[in-house]
């Protein structure tokens, strides 16, 4: 074996969504904030994304997180989220994976029964409360960055579908929300490909017809993901729903989507559908769930915003190394449209 580059990676998933964590091979990158470090990786070291996520080493459902020294001295660690077509400012499932790996591998010392973590994501500081027992993180509850609805009940013309109604929002990533039932979906696993194809069409139409820009960071713009929302029901003293999130290159998130759940709460709050402190259990297309609450209200620019907590669990699946042989024809990976559509 004669690798000229090596990365140590802890395999992990949060409620079904893969969020591998890079713990070795990258010491640090330039930047005065984690957002600047994200941009440096994106513009100057993007070959790492291809190596980790694209075939033959990765797959369409794989995400990664690069642990880096925090810029904010009050934070325990920093991390940059790497997904197949972008470097999002924030991701809930990936945050849960990073917290779990940091504690279960000893990067940060675990305190039982509760460890409090302060993590720096590109979107900002994320506070996490981690329940721990016998060396295992049994739940991560994090407080997300403020979320807000941008447009509500807005008509959009979609090719081959006519006029549909969407909400748009920011919950750490940007979203357009659509009614799954109105579009013929029950949010079932065997509908995933059709939802993905439709979601890509809706995303294209939304970004052509609507303006979605974060008021405090103009680099966060345009809708990244489409949420097919199930109906909201009240059961067992809580609100419950289900959604399928078409993300990035056109596949469904296997988890309930942490930033997507945050965005759902922002829209629900704007429409008067949820009270502060009320529990909202959001299920994924694979049957897992996140528990969430609006814990306070605030303002972001001219928008009414909410602060949300998201709770879920992650599991470590592997520990290994990724490497590149200098004669390998795919040091940056490859993508073929039979699965990368």
NUBA-939616 format. One record per atom (N, C-alpha, C): residue in three letters; x, y, z. Coordinates in steps of 0.2 Angstrom, whole numbers, padded with zeros to 4 digits, always signed. Atoms other than C-alpha are relative to their C-alpha. Layout:
% NUBA-939616
ALAXYZ...
% end
This chain:
% NUBA-939616
UNK+0004-0006+0000UNK+0000+0000+0000UNK+0004+0006+0000UNK-0004-0006+0001UNK+0007+0017-0005UNK-0004+0006-0001UNK+0005-0005+0000UNK-0006+0030-0001UNK+0005+0007+0001UNK-0004-0006-0001UNK+0000+0048-0003UNK-0005+0005+0004UNK+0005-0004-0004UNK-0015+0055+0007UNK-0004-0005+0004UNK+0004+0005-0004UNK-0024+0047+0022UNK-0004+0004+0005UNK+0004-0003-0004UNK-0039+0052+0032UNK-0003-0006+0005UNK+0004+0005-0005UNK-0046+0043+0048UNK-0007+0003+0001UNK+0007-0001+0000UNK-0064+0042+0048UNK-0004-0004+0005UNK+0005+0004-0004UNK-0077+0037+0061UNK-0007+0000-0003UNK+0007+0001+0003UNK-0093+0030+0053UNK-0005+0001+0005UNK+0006-0001-0005UNK-0109+0036+0061UNK-0006+0001-0004UNK+0006-0002+0002UNK-0127+0038+0058UNK-0004+0003+0005UNK+0004-0003-0004UNK-0140+0049+0066UNK-0007-0002-0002UNK+0007+0002+0002UNK-0158+0041+0065UNK+0000-0002-0007UNK+0000+0002+0006UNK-0153+0033+0049UNK+0004+0004-0006UNK-0003-0004+0005UNK-0144+0047+0040UNK+0008+0000+0002UNK-0007+0001-0001UNK-0125+0044+0038UNK+0003+0007+0000UNK-0004-0006-0001UNK-0114+0058+0045UNK+0007-0002+0002UNK-0007+0002-0002UNK-0096+0051+0045UNK+0004+0006+0003UNK-0004-0005-0003UNK-0084+0061+0055UNK+0008-0001-0001UNK-0007+0000+0001UNK-0066+0065+0050UNK+0004+0002+0006UNK-0003-0001-0006UNK-0055+0064+0065UNK+0008+0001-0001UNK-0007+0000+0001UNK-0038+0063+0057UNK+0002+0001-0008UNK-0002-0001+0007UNK-0029+0069+0041UNK+0000+0008-0002UNK+0001-0008+0001UNK-0034+0088+0042UNK+0001+0003+0007UNK-0001-0003-0007UNK-0026+0098+0056UNK-0004+0006+0001UNK+0003-0007+0000UNK-0033+0115+0052UNK+0000+0003-0007UNK+0000-0004+0006UNK-0038+0126+0038UNK+0000+0008+0001UNK+0001-0007-0001UNK-0037+0145+0036UNK-0007+0003+0001UNK+0006-0003-0001UNK-0051+0156+0042UNK-0001+0003+0007UNK+0001-0003-0007UNK-0056+0167+0057UNK-0007-0002+0003UNK+0006+0002-0002UNK-0073+0160+0058UNK-0001-0007-0003UNK+0001+0007+0003UNK-0080+0142+0055UNK-0003+0001-0007UNK+0003-0001+0007UNK-0090+0149+0040UNK+0006+0002-0005UNK-0006-0002+0004UNK-0073+0156+0033UNK+0004-0007-0002UNK-0004+0006+0001UNK-0065+0139+0035UNK-0004-0005-0004UNK+0004+0003+0005UNK-0080+0131+0026UNK+0001+0002-0007UNK-0001-0003+0006UNK-0077+0143+0012UNK+0007-0002-0003UNK-0007+0002+0003UNK-0058+0138+0011UNK-0001-0007-0002UNK+0000+0007+0002UNK-0062+0120+0011UNK-0004-0001-0007UNK+0004+0000+0006UNK-0075+0123-0003UNK+0004+0002-0006UNK-0003-0003+0006UNK-0064+0134-0014UNK+0007-0003-0001UNK-0007+0002+0001UNK-0047+0127-0011UNK+0002-0007+0002UNK-0001+0007-0002UNK-0048+0109-0004UNK-0006-0004-0002UNK+0006+0003+0002UNK-0064+0103-0013UNK+0001-0007-0002UNK-0001+0007+0001UNK-0055+0087-0018UNK-0001-0005+0005UNK+0001+0004-0006UNK-0057+0081-0001UNK-0008-0003+0000UNK+0007+0002+0000UNK-0076+0081-0003UNK-0001-0006-0005UNK+0001+0006+0005UNK-0075+0070-0019UNK+0003-0006+0003UNK-0003+0006-0002UNK-0063+0058-0011UNK-0005-0003+0005UNK+0004+0003-0006UNK-0074+0055+0005UNK-0007-0002-0002UNK+0008+0001+0001UNK-0092+0056-0003UNK-0001-0003-0007UNK+0002+0003+0006UNK-0091+0051-0021UNK+0002-0007-0001UNK-0002+0007+0001UNK-0089+0033-0028UNK+0008+0001-0003UNK+0002+0007-0002UNK-0079+0022-0027UNK+0001+0000+0008UNK-0001+0000-0008UNK-0076+0027-0008UNK-0007+0002+0003UNK+0006-0002-0003UNK-0093+0035-0005UNK-0006-0002-0004UNK+0007+0002+0003UNK-0111+0034-0010UNK-0004+0006+0000UNK+0005-0005+0000UNK-0126+0046-0013UNK-0002+0002+0007UNK+0003-0001-0007UNK-0132+0044+0005UNK+0005+0002+0005UNK-0005-0001-0005UNK-0115+0048+0013UNK+0001+0008+0001UNK-0003-0007-0002UNK-0111+0065+0022UNK+0006-0001+0004UNK-0006+0000-0004UNK-0095+0069+0031UNK+0000+0007+0004UNK-0001-0006-0004UNK-0090+0081+0045UNK+0007+0000+0002UNK-0007-0001-0001UNK-0073+0088+0047UNK+0001+0004+0007UNK-0001-0004-0006UNK-0068+0092+0065UNK+0006+0004+0000UNK-0005-0005+0001UNK-0057+0107+0066UNK+0000+0004+0007UNK+0000-0005-0006UNK-0051+0119+0080UNK-0005+0005+0000UNK+0005-0006+0000UNK-0064+0131+0085UNK+0003+0007+0000UNK-0002-0007+0000UNK-0062+0149+0081UNK-0002+0004+0006UNK+0003-0003-0007UNK-0073+0154+0096UNK+0003-0004+0005UNK-0004+0003-0005UNK-0062+0151+0111UNK-0005-0003+0005UNK+0005+0002-0005UNK-0078+0147+0121UNK-0002-0007-0002UNK+0003+0007+0003UNK-0082+0131+0110UNK+0005-0005+0001UNK-0004+0006-0001UNK-0076+0114+0113UNK+0003-0003-0006UNK-0003+0002+0006UNK-0073+0110+0095UNK-0004+0004-0006UNK+0003-0002+0005UNK-0077+0116+0078UNK-0001-0005-0006UNK+0001+0005+0005UNK-0084+0106+0063UNK-0003+0004-0007UNK+0002-0002+0007UNK-0087+0109+0044UNK-0004-0006-0003UNK+0004+0005+0003UNK-0101+0099+0036UNK+0001-0001-0007UNK-0001+0001+0007UNK-0098+0091+0019UNK-0005-0004-0003UNK+0005+0004+0004UNK-0112+0085+0008UNK+0002+0000-0007UNK-0002+0002+0007UNK-0112+0079-0010UNK+0000+0006-0004UNK+0000-0005+0005UNK-0116+0095-0018UNK+0001+0007+0003UNK-0001-0007-0003UNK-0113+0109-0005UNK+0003-0001+0007UNK-0002-0001-0007UNK-0106+0114+0012UNK-0005+0004+0004UNK+0005-0004-0004UNK-0121+0118+0022UNK+0002+0004+0006UNK-0002-0004-0006UNK-0120+0131+0036UNK-0001-0005+0006UNK+0002+0004-0006UNK-0129+0118+0048UNK-0003-0006-0002UNK+0004+0006+0001UNK-0136+0101+0049UNK-0001-0004+0006UNK+0002+0003-0006UNK-0145+0093+0063UNK+0003-0007+0001UNK-0002+0006-0001UNK-0141+0075+0060UNK+0007-0001+0000UNK-0007-0001-0001UNK-0123+0079+0057UNK+0003+0002+0006UNK-0002-0003-0007UNK-0122+0089+0073UNK+0000-0006+0005UNK+0001+0005-0004UNK-0129+0074+0082UNK+0006-0005+0000UNK-0006+0004+0001UNK-0115+0063+0074UNK+0006+0002+0003UNK-0007-0003-0002UNK-0101+0075+0078UNK+0000-0001+0008UNK+0000+0000-0007UNK-0106+0076+0096UNK+0001-0007+0003UNK-0001+0007-0002UNK-0108+0057+0098UNK+0007-0002-0001UNK-0007+0002+0001UNK-0091+0054+0090UNK+0005+0003+0004UNK-0005-0003-0004UNK-0082+0067+0100UNK+0000-0003+0007UNK+0000+0002-0006UNK-0088+0060+0116UNK+0002-0008+0001UNK-0001+0007-0001UNK-0088+0041+0113UNK+0007-0002-0002UNK-0007+0001+0002UNK-0070+0042+0105UNK+0005+0003+0005UNK-0005-0003-0005UNK-0063+0053+0119UNK+0003+0006-0002UNK-0002-0007+0002UNK-0060+0069+0109UNK-0002+0005+0005UNK+0002-0004-0006UNK-0070+0078+0122UNK-0002-0005+0006UNK+0001+0004-0005UNK-0071+0070+0139UNK-0008+0000+0002UNK+0007+0001-0002UNK-0088+0062+0143UNK-0001+0001+0007UNK+0002-0001-0007UNK-0097+0067+0159UNK-0007-0004+0001UNK+0007+0003-0001UNK-0111+0055+0165UNK-0003+0003+0006UNK+0005+0002+0006UNK-0126+0057+0165UNK-0001+0005-0005UNK+0001-0005+0005UNK-0125+0073+0156UNK+0007+0004-0002UNK-0006-0004+0003UNK-0111+0081+0145UNK-0003+0006-0004UNK+0002-0006+0004UNK-0114+0099+0139UNK+0006+0002-0005UNK-0005-0002+0005UNK-0105+0103+0123UNK-0002+0006-0003UNK+0001-0006+0004UNK-0102+0119+0114UNK+0004+0000-0006UNK-0003+0001+0006UNK-0099+0117+0096UNK-0001+0006-0005UNK+0000-0005+0005UNK-0095+0129+0082UNK-0001-0003-0007UNK+0001+0002+0006UNK-0103+0126+0066UNK+0000+0006-0005UNK+0000-0006+0005UNK-0102+0137+0050UNK-0006+0005+0001UNK+0006-0005-0001UNK-0120+0144+0055UNK+0001+0003+0006UNK-0001-0003-0006UNK-0114+0148+0072UNK+0001-0005+0006UNK-0001+0004-0006UNK-0112+0142+0090UNK-0007-0005+0001UNK+0006+0005-0002UNK-0123+0126+0094UNK+0002-0003+0007UNK+0000+0003-0007UNK-0126+0121+0112UNK-0003-0007+0000UNK+0003+0007+0000UNK-0129+0102+0115UNK+0000-0002+0007UNK+0001+0003-0007UNK-0135+0093+0130UNK+0000-0008-0002UNK-0001+0007+0002UNK-0129+0075+0128UNK-0001-0005+0006UNK+0002+0005-0005UNK-0137+0061+0139UNK+0005-0006-0001UNK-0005+0005+0000UNK-0123+0048+0143UNK-0001-0005+0005UNK+0001+0005-0005UNK-0124+0031+0151UNK+0005-0006-0002UNK-0005+0006+0001UNK-0110+0017+0152UNK+0004+0002-0006UNK-0005-0001+0006UNK-0099+0026+0139UNK-0004+0002-0006UNK+0004-0001+0006UNK-0113+0028+0127UNK-0004+0007+0000UNK+0004-0006+0000UNK-0122+0044+0121UNK-0007-0002-0002UNK+0006+0002+0001UNK-0140+0040+0122UNK-0005+0005-0003UNK+0004-0005+0003UNK-0147+0056+0116UNK+0004+0007-0001UNK-0003-0007+0001UNK-0141+0073+0109UNK-0006+0005-0001UNK+0005-0005+0001UNK-0152+0088+0111UNK+0004+0006-0001UNK-0004-0006+0001UNK-0145+0103+0103UNK-0005+0006-0001UNK+0003-0006+0001UNK-0151+0121+0102UNK+0002+0003-0007UNK-0002-0002+0006UNK-0151+0126+0084UNK+0000+0008-0001UNK+0000-0007+0002UNK-0148+0143+0076UNK-0007+0003-0001UNK+0007-0003+0001UNK-0163+0155+0075UNK-0003-0002-0007UNK+0003+0002+0006UNK-0175+0149+0062UNK-0006+0005-0002UNK+0005-0004+0002UNK-0188+0159+0052UNK-0003-0002-0007UNK+0003+0001+0007UNK-0201+0158+0038UNK+0001+0006-0004UNK-0001-0005+0005UNK-0198+0168+0023UNK-0006+0002-0004UNK+0007-0001+0003UNK-0213+0166+0012UNK-0005-0005+0002UNK+0005+0005-0002UNK-0229+0158+0016UNK-0005+0000-0005UNK+0005+0001+0005UNK-0242+0150+0005UNK+0001+0004-0007UNK-0002-0004+0006UNK-0233+0157-0011UNK-0001-0005-0006UNK+0001+0004+0006UNK-0239+0151-0028UNK+0007-0001-0004UNK-0006+0001+0004UNK-0225+0143-0039UNK-0002-0004-0006UNK+0002+0004+0006UNK-0227+0137-0057UNK+0006-0005-0001UNK-0004+0006+0001UNK-0219+0120-0059UNK-0001-0003-0007UNK+0001+0003+0007UNK-0216+0113-0077UNK-0003-0007+0001UNK+0004+0007+0000UNK-0228+0098-0080UNK-0005-0001+0006UNK+0004+0001-0006UNK-0237+0101-0063UNK-0005+0006+0001UNK+0004-0005+0000UNK-0245+0118-0065UNK+0002+0004+0007UNK-0002-0005-0006UNK-0246+0130-0049UNK-0001-0004+0006UNK+0000+0003-0007UNK-0242+0123-0032UNK+0002+0005+0005UNK-0001-0005-0006UNK-0241+0132-0015UNK+0006-0002+0004UNK-0006+0001-0004UNK-0225+0133-0006UNK+0001+0005+0006UNK-0003-0005-0005UNK-0218+0140+0010UNK+0008-0001+0000UNK-0008+0001+0000UNK-0199+0144+0011UNK+0002+0003+0007UNK-0002-0001-0007UNK-0189+0145+0027UNK+0008-0001+0000UNK-0007+0001-0002UNK-0172+0145+0035UNK+0000-0003+0007UNK+0000+0003-0006UNK-0168+0133+0049UNK+0007-0003+0001UNK-0007+0003+0000UNK-0149+0131+0047UNK+0002-0002-0007UNK+0000+0000+0007UNK-0152+0127+0029UNK-0006+0003-0003UNK+0006-0003+0003UNK-0164+0134+0017UNK-0005-0005-0003UNK+0005+0005+0001UNK-0180+0125+0013UNK-0006+0003-0004UNK+0007-0001+0003UNK-0196+0125+0002UNK-0004-0006+0003UNK+0005+0005-0003UNK-0211+0116+0010UNK-0006-0001-0004UNK+0006+0002+0004UNK-0224+0107+0000UNK-0004-0005+0004UNK+0005+0005-0003UNK-0240+0097+0005UNK+0001-0007-0003UNK-0001+0006+0003UNK-0236+0079+0002UNK-0006-0003-0003UNK+0007+0003+0002UNK-0254+0073+0001UNK-0002+0003-0006UNK+0003-0004+0006UNK-0259+0087-0011UNK+0004-0002-0006UNK-0004+0002+0005UNK-0245+0080-0022UNK+0000-0007-0002UNK+0001+0007+0001UNK-0250+0062-0021UNK+0004-0005+0004UNK-0004+0004-0004UNK-0238+0056-0008UNK-0002-0002+0007UNK+0001+0001-0007UNK-0240+0047+0008UNK+0007+0000+0004UNK-0007+0000-0003UNK-0221+0049+0012UNK+0002-0007+0002UNK-0001+0007-0001UNK-0218+0030+0010UNK+0007-0002-0003UNK-0006+0001+0003UNK-0201+0022+0006UNK+0000-0002-0007UNK+0001+0002+0008UNK-0207+0015-0011UNK-0001+0006-0004UNK+0001-0006+0004UNK-0211+0033-0016UNK+0006+0005+0000UNK-0006-0005-0001UNK-0193+0040-0013UNK+0002+0002-0007UNK-0002-0002+0007UNK-0188+0040-0031UNK-0004+0005-0003UNK+0004-0005+0003UNK-0203+0049-0037UNK+0000+0007+0004UNK-0001-0007-0004UNK-0202+0062-0023UNK+0006+0003-0002UNK-0006-0003+0001UNK-0184+0065-0027UNK+0000+0003-0007UNK+0001-0003+0007UNK-0188+0068-0046UNK-0004+0006+0000UNK+0004-0005+0000UNK-0202+0079-0042UNK+0003+0006+0004UNK-0004-0005-0004UNK-0192+0088-0028UNK+0005+0004-0004UNK-0005-0004+0004UNK-0179+0093-0040UNK-0003+0005-0005UNK+0004-0004+0004UNK-0192+0100-0052UNK-0002+0006+0004UNK+0002-0005-0004UNK-0199+0110-0038UNK+0005+0005+0002UNK-0006-0004-0003UNK-0182+0116-0031UNK+0002+0005-0006UNK-0002-0005+0006UNK-0178+0123-0049UNK-0005+0005-0001UNK+0005-0005+0001UNK-0194+0132-0050UNK+0000+0005+0005UNK+0000-0005-0006UNK-0193+0140-0033UNK+0006+0004-0001UNK-0006-0004+0001UNK-0176+0146-0036UNK+0000+0005-0006UNK+0000-0004+0006UNK-0180+0153-0053UNK-0006+0006+0002UNK+0006-0005-0001UNK-0196+0162-0046UNK+0000+0004+0007UNK+0000-0004-0006UNK-0193+0167-0028UNK+0007+0002+0003UNK-0006-0002-0002UNK-0179+0176-0019UNK+0000-0002+0008UNK-0001+0003-0007UNK-0173+0167-0003UNK+0008+0002+0002UNK-0007-0002-0002UNK-0158+0176+0005UNK+0000+0001+0008UNK+0000-0002-0008UNK-0153+0176+0024UNK+0002+0007+0001UNK-0001-0008-0001UNK-0154+0194+0030UNK+0007+0002+0003UNK-0006-0002-0004UNK-0138+0193+0040UNK+0007-0003-0004UNK-0006+0003+0004UNK-0127+0183+0027UNK-0002-0002-0007UNK+0003+0001+0007UNK-0131+0185+0009UNK+0003-0006-0004UNK-0002+0006+0003UNK-0120+0170+0005UNK-0004-0006+0001UNK+0004+0006-0001UNK-0133+0159+0012UNK-0007+0002-0004UNK+0005-0002+0004UNK-0146+0160-0002UNK-0002-0006-0004UNK+0004+0005+0004UNK-0158+0150-0013UNK-0001-0006+0004UNK+0002+0006-0003UNK-0167+0134-0008UNK+0004-0005-0001UNK-0004+0006+0001UNK-0156+0119-0005UNK-0005-0006+0000UNK+0003+0007-0001UNK-0169+0106+0000UNK-0008+0001+0000UNK+0007+0000+0001UNK-0188+0102-0003UNK-0003-0005+0006UNK+0003+0004-0005UNK-0198+0096+0012UNK-0007-0002-0002UNK+0006+0002+0002UNK-0213+0085+0007UNK-0003-0002+0007UNK+0003+0001-0007UNK-0224+0087+0023UNK-0006-0004+0001UNK+0006+0003-0001UNK-0236+0075+0030UNK-0004+0004+0005UNK+0004-0004-0004UNK-0251+0081+0040UNK+0002+0000+0007UNK-0002-0001-0007UNK-0249+0087+0058UNK-0006-0003+0004UNK+0005+0003-0005UNK-0259+0076+0071UNK+0002+0001+0007UNK-0001+0000-0007UNK-0261+0078+0089UNK-0001-0007+0003UNK+0001+0006-0002UNK-0258+0062+0098UNK+0004-0001+0006UNK-0004+0002-0007UNK-0252+0056+0116UNK+0003+0007+0003UNK-0002-0006-0003UNK-0251+0074+0121UNK+0005+0004-0004UNK-0005-0004+0004UNK-0239+0080+0107UNK-0003+0001-0007UNK+0001+0000+0007UNK-0240+0085+0089UNK+0005-0004-0003UNK-0004+0005+0003UNK-0234+0072+0077UNK-0001+0001-0008UNK+0000+0000+0008UNK-0230+0072+0058UNK+0006-0004-0003UNK-0005+0004+0004UNK-0219+0064+0045UNK+0002+0005-0006UNK-0002-0004+0006UNK-0209+0072+0031UNK+0006-0004-0004UNK-0005+0002+0004UNK-0198+0067+0017UNK+0004+0006-0003UNK-0004-0006+0002UNK-0184+0079+0013UNK+0005-0002-0006UNK-0004+0001+0006UNK-0177+0079-0005UNK+0006+0005+0001UNK-0006-0005-0001UNK-0159+0086-0002UNK+0005-0001-0006UNK-0006-0001+0004UNK-0145+0092-0013UNK-0001-0003-0007UNK+0000+0003+0006UNK-0142+0081-0028UNK-0007-0004-0002UNK+0006+0003+0001UNK-0159+0073-0027UNK-0001-0007+0003UNK+0002+0006-0004UNK-0161+0059-0014UNK-0003+0002+0007UNK+0004-0001-0006UNK-0171+0058+0002UNK+0004-0001+0006UNK-0003+0001-0006UNK-0164+0061+0019UNK-0003-0006+0004UNK+0002+0006-0003UNK-0165+0045+0029UNK-0002+0002+0007UNK+0003-0002-0006UNK-0168+0055+0045UNK-0005+0005+0000UNK+0006-0005+0000UNK-0182+0067+0050UNK+0003+0007-0003UNK-0003-0006+0002UNK-0169+0081+0045UNK+0000+0005+0006UNK+0000-0005-0006UNK-0164+0092+0060UNK-0001+0007-0002UNK+0001-0006+0003UNK-0163+0108+0050UNK-0007+0001-0003UNK+0007+0000+0003UNK-0179+0103+0041UNK-0005+0000+0005UNK+0005+0000-0005UNK-0188+0100+0057UNK+0000+0007+0003UNK+0000-0007-0003UNK-0182+0117+0064UNK-0004+0004-0005UNK+0004-0004+0005UNK-0189+0125+0048UNK-0007-0001+0000UNK+0007+0001-0001UNK-0205+0116+0050UNK-0003+0004+0006UNK+0003-0003-0005UNK-0207+0123+0067UNK+0000+0008-0001UNK+0001-0008+0001UNK-0203+0141+0061UNK-0006+0001-0004UNK+0006-0001+0004UNK-0217+0139+0048UNK-0006-0001+0004UNK+0006+0001-0004UNK-0229+0131+0060UNK-0001+0006+0005UNK+0000-0006-0005UNK-0225+0145+0073UNK-0003+0006-0004UNK+0002-0005+0004UNK-0228+0158+0059UNK-0007+0000-0001UNK+0007+0002+0002UNK-0245+0150+0055UNK-0004-0001+0006UNK+0004+0001-0006UNK-0250+0149+0073UNK-0002-0008+0002UNK+0002+0007-0001UNK-0250+0130+0073UNK+0004-0004+0006UNK-0004+0004-0006UNK-0238+0126+0088UNK+0001+0006+0005UNK-0001-0005-0006UNK-0236+0135+0105UNK+0007-0001+0002UNK-0007+0001-0003UNK-0219+0138+0113UNK+0000-0005+0005UNK+0000+0006-0005UNK-0214+0123+0123UNK-0003-0006-0002UNK+0003+0006+0002UNK-0225+0111+0114UNK+0004-0005-0003UNK-0004+0005+0003UNK-0218+0095+0109UNK-0002-0002-0007UNK+0002+0002+0007UNK-0217+0091+0090UNK+0005-0006-0001UNK-0004+0006+0001UNK-0211+0073+0086UNK-0001-0001-0008UNK+0000+0000+0008UNK-0206+0073+0067UNK+0003-0007-0002UNK-0003+0006+0002UNK-0204+0056+0059UNK+0003+0000-0007UNK-0003+0001+0007UNK-0193+0051+0044UNK-0004-0005-0004UNK+0002+0005+0005UNK-0197+0041+0029UNK+0002-0007+0002UNK-0003+0006-0002UNK-0187+0027+0037UNK-0003-0002+0007UNK+0004+0002-0006UNK-0198+0027+0053UNK+0004+0003+0006UNK-0004-0003-0006UNK-0185+0036+0065UNK-0004+0007+0001UNK+0003-0006-0002UNK-0190+0052+0074UNK+0005+0005+0003UNK-0003-0006-0004UNK-0183+0069+0081UNK-0006+0003+0004UNK+0004-0004-0005UNK-0191+0077+0096UNK+0002+0007+0000UNK-0002-0007+0000UNK-0192+0096+0095UNK-0005+0005+0003UNK+0004-0006-0003UNK-0198+0112+0103UNK+0002+0006-0002UNK-0002-0007+0000UNK-0199+0130+0101UNK+0001+0002+0007UNK-0002-0002-0007UNK-0190+0137+0117UNK+0000+0007+0001UNK+0000-0007-0001UNK-0190+0155+0113UNK-0001+0004-0007UNK+0001-0004+0006UNK-0194+0169+0100UNK+0005+0006+0000UNK-0005-0006+0001UNK-0182+0182+0093UNK-0001+0003-0007UNK+0000-0003+0007UNK-0179+0192+0077UNK+0007-0001-0004UNK-0006+0001+0004UNK-0167+0189+0063UNK-0001+0005-0006UNK+0001-0005+0005UNK-0166+0205+0052UNK-0007+0002+0001UNK+0007-0002+0000UNK-0184+0209+0048UNK-0005-0005+0001UNK+0004+0006+0000UNK-0190+0192+0051UNK-0002-0002+0008UNK+0001+0003-0007UNK-0199+0185+0067UNK+0003-0007-0001UNK-0004+0006+0000UNK-0189+0170+0072UNK-0001-0004+0006UNK+0001+0004-0006UNK-0189+0155+0084UNK+0006-0003+0001UNK-0005+0004-0002UNK-0176+0146+0093UNK-0002-0007+0002UNK+0003+0007-0001UNK-0178+0127+0093UNK+0005-0005+0002UNK-0004+0005-0002UNK-0171+0112+0101UNK-0002-0006-0004UNK+0001+0007+0003UNK-0169+0095+0092UNK+0003-0005+0004UNK-0003+0005-0003UNK-0166+0079+0100UNK-0001-0007-0004UNK+0000+0007+0003UNK-0161+0062+0093UNK+0006-0004+0002UNK-0005+0004-0002UNK-0148+0049+0094UNK+0004-0002-0006UNK-0004+0002+0005UNK-0133+0043+0084UNK+0004-0006+0002UNK-0004+0006-0002UNK-0123+0027+0083UNK+0006-0001-0005UNK-0006+0002+0003UNK-0105+0023+0078UNK+0000-0006-0004UNK+0001+0006+0004UNK-0104+0010+0064UNK+0007-0003-0002UNK-0007+0003+0002UNK-0085+0009+0060UNK+0005+0005+0002UNK-0006-0004-0001UNK-0068+0016+0062UNK+0005-0002-0006UNK-0005+0002+0005UNK-0056+0016+0047UNK+0003+0006-0003UNK-0004-0006+0003UNK-0045+0026+0035UNK-0002+0000-0008UNK+0001-0001+0007UNK-0048+0033+0018UNK+0007+0002-0003UNK-0006-0002+0003UNK-0033+0034+0006UNK+0000+0001-0007UNK-0001-0001+0007UNK-0027+0038-0011UNK+0006-0003-0002UNK-0006+0002+0003UNK-0015+0028-0021UNK+0002+0005-0006UNK-0002-0005+0005UNK-0005+0040-0033UNK-0002-0002-0007UNK+0002+0002+0007UNK-0010+0029-0048UNK-0008-0001-0001UNK+0007+0000+0000UNK-0029+0029-0043UNK-0003+0005-0005UNK+0003-0005+0005UNK-0039+0036-0058UNK-0005+0005+0003UNK+0006-0004-0003UNK-0052+0043-0046UNK+0002+0003+0007UNK-0002-0003-0006UNK-0043+0053-0033UNK-0005+0005+0003UNK+0005-0005-0002UNK-0058+0065-0032UNK-0007-0004-0001UNK+0006+0004+0001UNK-0071+0051-0035UNK-0003+0001-0007UNK+0004-0001+0006UNK-0084+0050-0049UNK-0007-0001+0002UNK+0008+0000-0001UNK-0103+0052-0051UNK-0003-0003-0007UNK+0004+0002+0005UNK-0114+0042-0063UNK-0007+0001+0001UNK+0007-0002-0001UNK-0132+0047-0066UNK-0005-0005+0001UNK+0005+0005-0002UNK-0140+0030-0063UNK-0001+0001+0007UNK+0002-0001-0007UNK-0139+0034-0044UNK+0001+0008+0002UNK-0001-0007-0002UNK-0132+0052-0044UNK-0004+0004-0005UNK+0004-0003+0005UNK-0147+0060-0053UNK-0002+0007+0003
% end
